[in-house]
Amino acid sequence: MSDHSAPAWRVGLKVPVAAMPAVEAALETLGGALAVGGADDHGMVPIEVYLAAPPRRAHLSALLAAAALAAGIEAPEFTIERLPALDWVAESHRALPALHAGPFFVHGAHVDEPPPPGAIPLRIEASAAFGTGHHESTRGCLMALGDLAAARRPVRRALDMGCGTGILAIAIAKLWRCPVVAVDSDADAVRLSAENARLNDVAEYLDVVQADGYGHRTVATGAPYDLIVANILAEPLCALAPDLRRHLAPDGVAVLSGLLTDQAMQVSACQAPLKTVARVPLGDWVTLVLAADAHAPAPGR
């Protein structure tokens, strides 16, 4: 057994499909590994969070209560279970194998499998489960970016709003070799994005800043952007829509994700007069591609 072997804790709960974005966002702040199952016949989705240290019940209750309020549901009941000692690094590696998403081969340092010929490698470490490409919203964005590049969409400057691990900003830099401003309100995300950019040899293209929304001077200086990506949640996508339109070039394109299929119409309406020119549905989630010109060449999907 390796030095990484240790007891761990599992938090288990079920929530309605529509509440998933808010609850997932809350649980990600715990810093553990998230496992999401399929919805049952009643539309309830099982969620498990694996943690290296025991969570404080009061803190977890407060997190879930706030998420439930935002989602318009009652606070879900949850369980906390102590698990036996396992090699949790090895377990997390098994849970995050290499992934193919559009033209990209997403992997961690633990993956021995070489990228297939012609694939673009993205190295994102398993220590950050969110934004590794395994979630449908991140995967949908990667597929949409690949389609835009295949359609020869020109991108000279790009913005990643809510960059997380930096995976989308790094993907943009690899596809278009252009400057990318990557923004996140979380200091750890900013640090991780910069480190992942270095690991992927695109640090020269990324300018990673900590900010809440579009208010940072670096974001304003870089505008207008030919491409803006935002893999966040439906509510902030709508709240930030006016800022997105102000920062997008007249012939620019936006890739929006982090929303459930039944939220797509609401998010599209919030972005008007931008028009949805393509959709990438994956499971219960969908990624939207929008442009100011409804007749702009759409990605091939």
C-alpha positions as a printed Julia matrix, in Angstrom:
301×3 Matrix{Float64}:
   0.0    0.0     0.0
   1.38   3.42   -0.95
   1.93   6.45    1.24
  -1.27   7.86   -0.24
  -3.34   5.2     1.54
  -5.58   6.71    4.18
  -9.14   6.62    5.43
 -11.55   8.81    3.51
 -15.1   10.08    3.85
 -18.03   9.88    1.47
 -20.93  12.32    1.41
 -24.05  10.99   -0.29
 -27.26  12.74   -1.33
 -29.93  12.93   -4.04
 -31.25  16.06   -5.74
 -33.62  16.83   -8.63
 -31.99  17.14  -12.06
 -32.88  20.85  -12.27
 -31.01  21.56   -9.02
 -27.8   19.89  -10.19
 -25.86  23.01  -11.3
 -26.34  24.85   -8.01
 -25.66  21.79   -5.85
 -22.59  20.74   -7.86
 -21.15  24.24   -7.62
 -21.59  24.17   -3.84
 -20.06  20.72   -3.41
 -17.05  21.57   -5.57
 -15.97  24.07   -2.91
 -15.26  21.12   -0.59
 -12.26  20.22   -2.74
 -13.1   16.52   -3.1
 -13.89  14.24   -6.02
 -17.47  14.36   -7.28
 -19.3   11.3    -8.66
 -22.69  11.89  -10.29
 -25.06   9.07  -11.24
 -27.96   8.93  -13.66
 -31.41  10.23  -12.83
 -33.93   7.72  -11.5
 -37.58   7.42  -12.57
 -38.47  10.33  -10.27
 -35.86  12.67  -11.76
 -33.56  12.39   -8.75
 -29.8   12.31   -9.31
 -27.45  10.57   -6.84
 -24.29  12.51   -5.94
 -21.3   11.29   -3.96
 -18.37  13.42   -2.79
 -15.14  11.73   -1.68
 -13.03  13.69    0.8
  -9.66  13.12    2.45
 -10.8   14.73    5.72
 -14.13  14.51    7.56
 -16.47  17.34    6.53
 -18.07  19.5     9.19
 -21.77  18.66    9.2
 -22.82  22.23   10.03
 -20.74  23.65    7.16
 -22.1   21.07    4.74
 -25.66  21.77    5.86
 -25.16  25.5     5.27
 -23.65  24.91    1.8
 -26.52  22.69    0.72
 -29.15  24.99    2.22
 -27.79  27.92    0.2
 -27.64  25.82   -2.98
 -31.17  24.54   -2.39
 -32.45  28.08   -1.92
 -30.84  29.15   -5.21
 -32.35  26.13   -6.97
 -35.79  26.57   -5.42
 -35.88  23.2    -3.64
 -35.87  22.01   -0.05
 -32.45  21.4     1.45
 -31.55  17.77    0.66
 -30.76  15.22    3.33
 -27.26  13.79    3.2
 -25.13  11.06    4.73
 -21.48  11.11    5.8
 -19.69   7.77    5.77
 -16.13   6.94    6.82
 -14.48   4.64    4.28
 -11.66   2.12    4.81
  -8.07   2.9     3.88
  -7.4    2.79    0.14
  -4.85   4.29   -2.21
  -7.02   7.3    -3.04
  -4.57   8.73   -5.58
  -4.77   5.47   -7.52
  -8.55   5.44   -7.14
  -8.85   8.98   -8.48
  -6.63   8.06  -11.43
  -8.91   5.15  -12.26
 -11.89   7.49  -12.07
 -10.25   9.99  -14.47
  -8.9    8.06  -17.46
  -7.78   9.74  -20.66
 -10.66  11.4   -22.49
 -11.31  12.18  -26.14
 -13.34  15.38  -26.66
 -13.5   16.74  -30.19
  -9.91  17.09  -31.42
  -8.51  16.91  -27.88
  -6.91  14.11  -25.87
  -7.35  15.12  -22.22
  -5.12  13.34  -19.72
  -3.3   13.56  -16.43
   0.35  12.79  -15.75
  -0.71   9.29  -14.63
  -1.89   8.32  -18.14
   0.63   6.19  -20.06
  -1.5    5.98  -23.2
  -0.05   8.18  -25.97
  -2.33  10.63  -27.8
  -3.73   9.22  -31.03
  -2.23  10.61  -34.25
  -3.49  14.12  -34.96
  -5.05  14.64  -31.51
  -4.24  17.74  -29.47
  -3.03  16.75  -25.98
  -4.34  18.65  -22.95
  -2.67  17.75  -19.67
  -4.98  18.48  -16.72
  -4.16  16.88  -13.39
  -6.63  14.66  -11.54
  -6.13  16.65   -8.34
  -8.74  19.05   -9.71
 -11.74  16.92  -10.65
 -13.8   19.86  -11.88
 -12.7   21.11  -15.28
 -10.8   17.96  -16.26
 -13.07  17.56  -19.27
 -14.98  14.62  -17.84
 -18.11  16.65  -17.08
 -20.52  17.02  -19.99
 -20.4   20.82  -19.86
 -16.61  20.97  -20.19
 -16.58  18.24  -22.83
 -19.27  20.07  -24.8
 -17.17  23.25  -24.8
 -14.11  21.36  -26.05
 -16.18  19.83  -28.85
 -17.63  23.23  -29.8
 -14.16  24.79  -29.87
 -12.93  21.99  -32.1
 -15.85  22.55  -34.46
 -15.17  26.3   -34.63
 -11.52  25.66  -35.48
 -12.52  23.09  -38.12
 -14.83  25.72  -39.65
 -11.77  28.03  -39.83
 -13.32  30.59  -37.53
 -10.67  33.31  -37.03
  -9.8   34.1   -33.4
  -7.26  36.8   -32.61
  -8.17  37.44  -28.96
 -10.2   35.27  -26.6
 -11.67  35.39  -23.1
 -12.41  32.46  -20.76
 -14.84  33.68  -18.09
 -14.77  31.34  -15.08
 -11.67  29.42  -16.17
 -11.47  26.83  -13.35
  -8.47  24.64  -14.21
  -7.8   26.67  -17.37
  -8.67  23.76  -19.64
 -10.73  25.82  -22.11
  -8.28  28.73  -22.22
  -5.48  26.23  -22.86
  -7.53  24.54  -25.59
  -8.1   27.91  -27.28
  -4.4   28.76  -27.11
  -3.5   25.43  -28.69
  -6.07  25.78  -31.49
  -5.5   29.42  -32.45
  -2.14  30.37  -30.87
  -3.68  33.67  -29.8
  -3.73  35.7   -26.55
  -6.33  34.44  -24.06
  -7.48  36.26  -20.92
  -8.57  33.68  -18.33
 -10.67  34.9   -15.39
 -11.82  33.26  -12.17
 -12.96  34.6    -8.81
 -11.15  31.79   -6.96
  -7.46  32.27   -6.15
  -6.76  28.51   -6.31
  -8.31  28.34   -9.78
  -6.12  31.23  -10.95
  -3.01  29.51   -9.6
  -4.0   26.16  -11.11
  -4.81  27.68  -14.51
  -1.4   29.34  -14.67
   0.32  26.09  -13.7
  -1.64  24.05  -16.25
  -0.79  26.61  -18.94
   2.88  26.09  -18.12
   2.5   22.28  -18.25
   0.89  22.59  -21.69
   3.53  25.0   -23.04
   1.05  27.83  -23.68
   1.86  30.11  -20.73
   3.01  32.82  -23.15
  -0.55  33.08  -24.53
  -2.49  33.14  -21.25
  -3.08  36.12  -18.97
  -4.77  34.66  -15.87
  -6.45  37.11  -13.5
  -8.58  36.88  -10.36
 -11.84  38.81  -10.73
 -15.55  38.49  -10.2
 -17.02  38.89  -13.67
 -15.83  41.39  -16.29
 -14.66  44.13  -13.92
 -10.88  43.56  -14.1
  -8.82  46.1   -16.05
  -7.1   43.32  -18.0
 -10.49  42.12  -19.27
 -11.41  45.61  -20.45
  -8.01  46.18  -22.07
  -8.26  42.97  -24.1
 -11.72  43.71  -25.51
 -13.28  43.29  -27.97
 -12.88  39.5   -28.13
 -13.41  37.3   -31.17
 -14.28  34.42  -28.85
 -15.71  34.33  -25.32
 -16.24  31.04  -23.49
 -18.11  30.75  -20.2
 -18.68  27.34  -18.62
 -20.45  28.47  -15.47
 -24.17  28.15  -14.6
 -27.42  29.35  -16.17
 -28.06  32.09  -13.6
 -24.66  33.83  -13.89
 -24.72  33.37  -17.67
 -27.91  35.43  -17.76
 -26.68  37.94  -15.18
 -23.44  38.52  -17.12
 -25.09  38.63  -20.57
 -24.91  42.45  -20.95
 -21.2   42.39  -20.09
 -20.58  39.57  -22.55
 -22.24  41.51  -25.37
 -20.2   44.63  -24.57
 -16.92  42.69  -24.67
 -17.66  40.56  -27.75
 -16.46  41.75  -31.16
 -19.25  42.55  -33.69
 -18.36  39.41  -35.64
 -17.42  37.42  -32.52
 -18.76  34.13  -31.2
 -19.6   32.96  -27.67
 -19.54  29.41  -26.31
 -21.72  29.03  -23.22
 -22.14  25.96  -21.03
 -22.89  24.77  -17.51
 -26.61  24.63  -18.25
 -29.17  21.86  -18.44
 -31.04  21.2   -21.67
 -34.26  22.68  -20.27
 -32.41  25.9   -19.39
 -31.14  26.48  -22.94
 -34.1   28.56  -24.09
 -33.84  30.86  -21.06
 -30.09  31.36  -21.49
 -30.45  31.95  -25.25
 -33.13  34.57  -24.64
 -30.91  36.38  -22.12
 -28.16  36.72  -24.73
 -30.33  38.53  -27.33
 -29.62  39.96  -29.83
 -26.97  37.23  -30.08
 -28.36  34.22  -31.92
 -27.76  30.54  -31.17
 -26.02  29.06  -34.22
 -25.14  25.62  -32.82
 -25.84  23.33  -29.87
 -23.8   20.46  -28.42
 -26.11  18.29  -26.28
 -24.51  15.71  -23.98
 -26.81  13.85  -21.61
 -28.86  16.33  -19.59
 -26.45  19.17  -20.45
 -26.05  21.4   -23.49
 -23.4   23.78  -24.81
 -24.57  26.77  -26.87
 -22.65  28.56  -29.61
 -23.92  32.11  -30.22
 -23.02  34.85  -32.69
 -24.16  38.41  -33.37
 -24.73  37.53  -37.01
 -27.32  34.75  -37.32
 -25.95  34.02  -40.82
 -22.41  33.54  -39.56
 -20.86  30.2   -40.5
 -21.87  27.72  -37.8
 -19.56  24.99  -36.57
 -20.16  21.64  -38.16
 -22.55  19.95  -35.75
